[in-house]
Every structure is written in structure tokens, then in C-alpha cells.
Amino acid sequence: MDVNGIRPYEGRQSGIPGQNTMTPGTGGKKAGFAQLLQEKAEAGLNFSKHAAKRMNERGIPIDNQLMSELEHAVEGARKKGARDVAIIGAQGVFIVNVPNNTVVTTMSQNDMKERIFTNIDSAVLM
């Protein structure tokens, strides 16, 4: 039965028949989920649609230096075991989900009237 054009999972093998699921350089071993997640995390910081919209609305410019500082801060938080971190800098505050390597929201210094952050487990000062 289709629901909104989406068929439920019927136990079929996913992927394309004959597709190579081996990771290059692993001697024929399948890539593990943790390895794939780590490779995705190393690809760089992503911005959610919500965060991109907030940055545009609040006039927070992103340049190469800021991206480098954010990525460095996220990596430091990751090494300490953080999951959701507030990265606080001169440009504003960036709330980042560390496992997904994604900025989920941001606010400028002017928008921090309440100065209260919830659902974070760590903070990094830049």
C-alpha cells in the first residue's frame, strides 16, 4: 500500500544490483557505518536550511577564516565527546550538532537578549 507515494519497506535488498559496496583500499571489506560517518564528518561543516536562513536574516557573513575557526571548534568539541555545542565568537553564536557536523541555528550578538541556551551539552569560546 502506498502512503503519499511512498512504499513501505518490504525486506528487499537495497542498492543497485551488481553495485560495488566495497570501500577502495580496504582489501575487499565492506565500509562500516562508523567509517562512513567519520568520512562524512571530515568533509566539512554543513548548515541546515534553518541556520542558513537565520544567517541571511541576521546579516552574519561567513568567510573562509570563520569557517576554519568553526570547523576547528567543532573538532575540539568532538574530541571532548560533545554532541550539541554552542560556539560563541565575535560574529555570534553557532549551535552545532557535532555527530552530524551541522550548524542547526545561529544568532548575532544583538539577538542574544535572553542569553539562555537550551539543549546543548558544551560551549566553545572562539
C-alpha positions in Angstrom: 0.0 0.0 0.0 1.4 3.4 -0.9 1.1 6.2 1.5 1.7 9.6 -0.1 3.5 7.9 -2.9 5.9 6.1 -0.5 6.0 2.4 -0.4 6.8 0.6 2.9 10.0 -1.4 3.3 9.4 -5.0 2.1 12.6 -6.6 3.1 14.3 -6.2 -0.3 18.0 -5.7 -0.6 18.8 -2.0 -1.0 21.2 -0.6 -3.6 21.6 -1.3 -7.2 22.1 -4.9 -8.2 25.7 -5.5 -9.0 26.7 -2.3 -7.3 30.2 -2.3 -5.7 29.7 -1.8 -2.0 33.4 -2.2 -1.2 35.4 0.7 0.0 38.6 1.3 -2.0 41.8 0.3 -0.2 40.1 -1.9 2.3 41.1 -5.2 0.8 37.5 -6.1 -0.2 35.9 -5.4 3.2 32.6 -3.5 3.2 32.7 0.0 4.6 31.3 0.2 8.2 28.8 2.7 9.2 31.2 4.4 11.7 33.8 4.7 9.0 31.3 6.3 6.6 30.1 8.6 9.3 33.6 9.7 10.1 34.4 10.3 6.4 31.2 12.4 6.1 32.2 14.4 9.2 35.7 15.1 7.8 34.1 16.5 4.6 33.4 19.9 6.3 30.7 21.7 8.3 27.2 21.8 6.9 24.5 24.4 7.5 20.8 23.4 8.0 18.2 25.3 6.0 17.1 26.9 9.2 20.7 28.1 10.1 21.3 29.4 6.6 18.0 31.4 6.8 18.9 32.8 10.2 22.4 33.8 8.9 20.8 35.6 6.0 18.2 37.4 8.1 20.7 38.4 10.8 23.4 39.5 8.4 26.1 37.1 9.6 28.7 36.8 6.9 30.7 33.6 6.5 34.2 33.7 5.1 37.0 31.2 4.9 38.5 32.3 8.2 35.3 31.9 10.1 34.6 28.5 8.5 38.0 27.3 9.5 37.5 28.6 13.1 34.1 26.9 13.3 35.5 23.6 12.0 38.4 23.8 14.4 36.0 24.4 17.3 33.7 21.5 16.3 36.7 19.2 16.0 37.8 20.2 19.5 34.3 19.7 20.9 34.2 16.3 19.1 37.4 15.2 20.8 35.9 16.0 24.2 32.8 14.0 23.4 30.3 16.9 22.8 27.1 16.2 21.0 25.4 19.7 20.8 27.7 22.6 21.2 27.3 26.4 21.3 30.2 28.0 19.6 30.5 31.6 20.8 32.5 34.2 18.9 32.6 37.8 17.8 30.3 37.1 14.9 27.6 35.5 17.0 26.7 32.1 18.4 26.5 28.9 16.3 24.7 25.9 17.7 26.2 22.8 16.1 25.1 19.2 16.2 28.6 17.5 16.4 27.7 14.0 15.3 26.0 15.3 12.1 28.6 18.1 11.7 25.8 20.5 11.1 25.1 24.1 12.2 21.5 23.9 13.3 20.9 27.6 14.1 22.8 30.8 14.7 22.3 34.2 16.2 24.2 37.5 16.1 25.4 39.2 19.3 22.4 41.7 19.0 20.0 38.8 19.0 21.2 37.3 22.3 18.8 39.3 24.6 17.9 36.3 26.8 21.4 34.8 26.9 19.9 31.4 27.6 20.8 28.3 25.5 19.0 25.0 25.9 19.6 21.5 24.5 23.4 21.9 24.4 25.9 19.9 26.4 29.0 22.0 25.7 30.2 25.5 24.8 33.3 26.7 22.9 34.6 30.2 23.0 36.3 31.4 19.8 
